[in-house]
Amino acid sequence: MIRLHHCHQTRSMRSLWLLYEIGVDFELQVYPFDKTLREEPYRSLNPTGRVPTLEIDGLTLTESGAIAEYLCERFPEAGLGREPGHNERGAWLNWIHFAETISQHTAALTQQHVALYEDHMRSPIVMQLEAKRLAKTLATVETGLANDFLLSSFSAADVGVGQAVYMAGHFVKLEQFPKLSAWFDRITARPAYQKALPEGAGLYAKDFYPPWEISA
Ligand SMILES: N[C@@H](CCC(=O)N[C@@H](CS)C(=O)NCC(=O)O)C(=O)O
């Protein structure tokens, strides 16, 4: 049994997209992005109260990078991993975990723009700084894109970084990065990505949150 615990438009979308790419059967448990994650029964499963959580092979995995590595090793026939000894192994691992470098800034911006809903709680300086630092991570993707994909062919690295860029696009305009934008359009046209999108409301009420604005 494989069971993914998921909230729409969060890092667990990375694991969901990857499971759809692999094409394996799994159960999906969707939660609202609220205190439900910090209460029972979810708290017993993931005491930190975060998503994703993946139950697989009697294990409980709670880190999206570890989940990507585990799933690619467990289902090598999907061809989305790069096994030890492969000439792209190091680059694959680095991109898988670079998704988190992107997402730490998106998480800070989500806290500022979405979670802290009263203006006096927010900091324009933090918003601007985090948006600049987020843009810098996207510039790294822009320069790292030598091919149609992050590596010589589509892999879990595109899923992890692609999902991080999807969230980042709520705070930084992607159009300023032409190679990244073309790659993002390419990978998000995939049916597995489309299936991982929320049907209704997700975490973000708006498509874009300008960093310099405090809402009225
Ligand atoms: N390093 C973890 C981070 C997981 C994480 O922080 N997820 C966020 C959603 S994007 C979350 O569940 N936040 C809930 C909270 O902070 O209360 C991973 O990559 O899976």
Ligand as a Chemical Component Dictionary entry (heavy atoms), coordinates in Angstrom:
data_LIG
# 
_chem_comp.id                   LIG 
_chem_comp.type                 NON-POLYMER 
_chem_comp.pdbx_formal_charge   0 
_chem_comp.three_letter_code    LIG 
# 
loop_
_chem_comp_atom.comp_id 
_chem_comp_atom.atom_id 
_chem_comp_atom.alt_atom_id 
_chem_comp_atom.type_symbol 
_chem_comp_atom.charge 
_chem_comp_atom.model_Cartn_x 
_chem_comp_atom.model_Cartn_y 
_chem_comp_atom.model_Cartn_z 
_chem_comp_atom.pdbx_ordinal 
LIG N1  N1  N 0 11.626 19.905 4.016 1  
LIG C1  C1  C 0 10.256 19.473 3.964 2  
LIG C2  C2  C 0 9.345  20.668 4.227 3  
LIG C3  C3  C 0 7.872  20.310 4.358 4  
LIG C4  C4  C 0 7.035  21.536 4.648 5  
LIG O1  O1  O 0 7.444  22.479 5.383 6  
LIG N2  N2  N 0 5.827  21.578 4.081 7  
LIG C5  C5  C 0 4.955  22.720 4.303 8  
LIG C6  C6  C 0 4.010  22.886 3.095 9  
LIG S1  S1  S 0 4.856  23.476 1.645 10 
LIG C7  C7  C 0 4.057  22.484 5.489 11 
LIG O2  O2  O 0 3.539  21.402 5.641 12 
LIG N3  N3  N 0 3.851  23.491 6.335 13 
LIG C8  C8  C 0 2.948  23.414 7.439 14 
LIG C9  C9  C 0 3.425  24.247 8.602 15 
LIG O3  O3  O 0 4.493  24.843 8.501 16 
LIG O4  O4  O 0 2.690  24.302 9.588 17 
LIG C10 C10 C 0 9.991  18.820 2.601 18 
LIG O5  O5  O 0 10.733 19.116 1.661 19 
LIG O6  O6  O 0 9.071  17.998 2.472 20 
# 
loop_
_chem_comp_bond.comp_id 
_chem_comp_bond.atom_id_1 
_chem_comp_bond.atom_id_2 
_chem_comp_bond.value_order 
_chem_comp_bond.pdbx_ordinal 
LIG N1  C1  SING 1  
LIG C1  C2  SING 2  
LIG C1  C10 SING 3  
LIG C2  C3  SING 4  
LIG C3  C4  SING 5  
LIG C4  O1  DOUB 6  
LIG C4  N2  SING 7  
LIG N2  C5  SING 8  
LIG C5  C6  SING 9  
LIG C5  C7  SING 10 
LIG C6  S1  SING 11 
LIG C7  O2  DOUB 12 
LIG C7  N3  SING 13 
LIG N3  C8  SING 14 
LIG C8  C9  SING 15 
LIG C9  O3  DOUB 16 
LIG C9  O4  SING 17 
LIG C10 O5  DOUB 18 
LIG C10 O6  SING 19 
# 
